Amino acid sequence: MSSWFSQISSTVSSVTGIGASVDTIKTVAETVKDGQYYTPLNEDDLNWTLASGSSTENQIFYLTTRSGGFAFVQLIHSNIGLWNPTISFTCRFYEPQSNTSVFKNINMSKFELSADKRSVKTDYFNIILDSTQKMFKVNITHPELVVSLDFSRVDKGFKVGEGKTYLGGDQGSAAGFVSHKFWPRCVGKGTFIVDQKIHEIEGDGMFIHAIQGMQPQLIATNWNFVDFHSKEASIAMMQFQTTKQYGSVNINQGSLVLNDKLICVSVDNHVELLDLKKDPDTDYDIPQKVKMTWKGKTIKENESDESKDVSIIMVVEVKNLLDKIDILAEIPYIIRKLVQSLIVKPYIYQWLDKSTAEITIGDEKTVVEGHCFQELVFVSSF
């Protein structure tokens, strides 16, 4: 779950900016200069920026366990420029063997950055990034939840081009931006204490540092997120469709890690929602099957290296719904109805299902079986 959760919640009584005439956009793919969508992270890319104005920043750690479970922990700093920043964390823990499935959203007040801006201490949630920038230590100590997690990067992190999509201009003139930095495959190991029960977990994961530099209902109408892991591969995709004000453009970033090596970063990726059925609870058309495709080139380690074509096809039957989150559930009734009339009813659907991916690199085809976490987010109708 990315930062739209916190910022929608914290801006429900302020929907300013709607109807502005700005309509230009510079996608993250258009910030690429050398034709290679992979750009290595620099030493400052994972620093917390705490940008002023209508912005939300978050770090999120996804983990698919070896036993078929799933967890994420997320720290969010939301600053809309009108009130004090909103600090919160969200957590999902799912373990089918013990029939455990919980989601927590906890508000906090303290947010202390380290001198290098890479580590954070809050009321309940601490993040420490080591000096080599290869491992995070994540700790949560709260009456409802205790987490201790070591999260180590496998191979390289990346961003696409500058790592930002600019809305309403370019870097110097944009009304806002969306930024993502990725560790596409990680190894996570640690402990979750949920409802006074200890769960030791280990698995493969993904880390994302995200910033939304404007209010979320002005950025996107919907988001799709895919996080697939198997023993051999990690495959990820993040897509959002910009609002009508910015042309309803699909912005997509994807990656492939195979045999512990980052092979491809791609933007020519697509999500197709199939066999739609209306959810009577929300009136949204929800897929029963999702087809995802990736198309790109292998990353050049050296200028003389030959790039090979990369394609991935994955079709997932979505059967195992982890949660359906009504983001405005705790908002007072009158404000809730007002916001729903402006930004529809923001909902998050989350699934975890077994799936198979067909990977083709050059003339070599590989089929991998694993677990696919998917998130479908409805935000805005603008």
Steps between C-alpha positions, in 0.01 A plus 500: 500500500651831398464852627157567349348338812630760741468802280140435397415459865680818599366720221134408501395847609726678251455419134640823362656507158220317320414636159832673434577537131855358512515186289863435405692199626856368480497129571774319686590323174554838331766590757723221367800634308693200366220264401566277799212519744714363780669775701703405809405655833741762628599537864225756568208335321372327814523812717176627648427839341196612707403734221277794591161566346251232399727198513510152648811287541517137599721195522341159467638150544314211331574139595367176353585217737637161399187339646262699278422781739539874450581814695578865449595782732488865394599830657325811370573871538222715353530877477229693317628844601193596706536311827773319686633194315308177539722210607369146481589143429307222333560128527353191339575150632356190336588144597260237364642218713386669822196665341643841587412805292529846653535857378609790720498873436652690795541877531804649672643844577880475520727482195876535558750470217861394539771747399540329162118495446503126431365370830185592693374476856131544583273423793472131410680445169877520440692453174879475484688483167855372539803695375539278192134560405448127459280420800217656697412413857132561565351493850144564617409498867132570554238353737324340202805391303872425540726457197873438465614465141835491318453591135802448270536604137578238235713637214413861405235759565377729224295793383374575149679805360475776761255285696221756466192569290429874483140619486433844357840565344860387537731502799506877526133575441299194603195536723594171662686175454500131585828329594591133548828329593516120514683205649330240276615188688588474866532234766300563816521318830353579837216476748141623512309491827129527421226450761769383743607220264856481366550439127851439368515590133747486214454569133559710191394860478508842342571848635362827359570860598219715358411868497177656375565869450135606486161383627423144382158568349672745262761243393322179411163335452633155579814300582606143427787339687646152444764330714583141394761280664622149440819317587656609171340835421350825621271687262344835581277757334360831617251688284283804558265675263517877522182701546319645200667832575829334405373301205406167664850371423616161631838531674659157540827378650603135521797281582632146477750340736601150392739276690581788736598740220310808382447415134254758370328827586212575264224751436320332208285297735125447509224389737176355366212449742286208381163343585378807684226463759335780691569498872162578661675649804688764301344507151848453351564252217748252643702255288483125550815465292789736425739476205833679531772540240850646516715595200854635520871440453770345716708749695839576350779454753752639250464714190614209282235264638218390273148561628257215460125528472310419820132413521288367783142374500307432819131421531366482855159380611424718800341273757661582833380847603707612798311820560265760361579826675256791514746785547236741625344257746599705804418841352195681649183440299449849353863541391497145368201570275657823375826332414327207333323744270837643400738204494255209473550244775871427542546126549799268504470136394784262589550141384767231545479210256715223360604581146732407216717737297642428156830687455673526162850646471629495145418148382499347847171436674456438874182419689488574873233431761451718804265732686368828362384785721274744316355830607228686313424851623208720397574863584334762282261556212653831386 
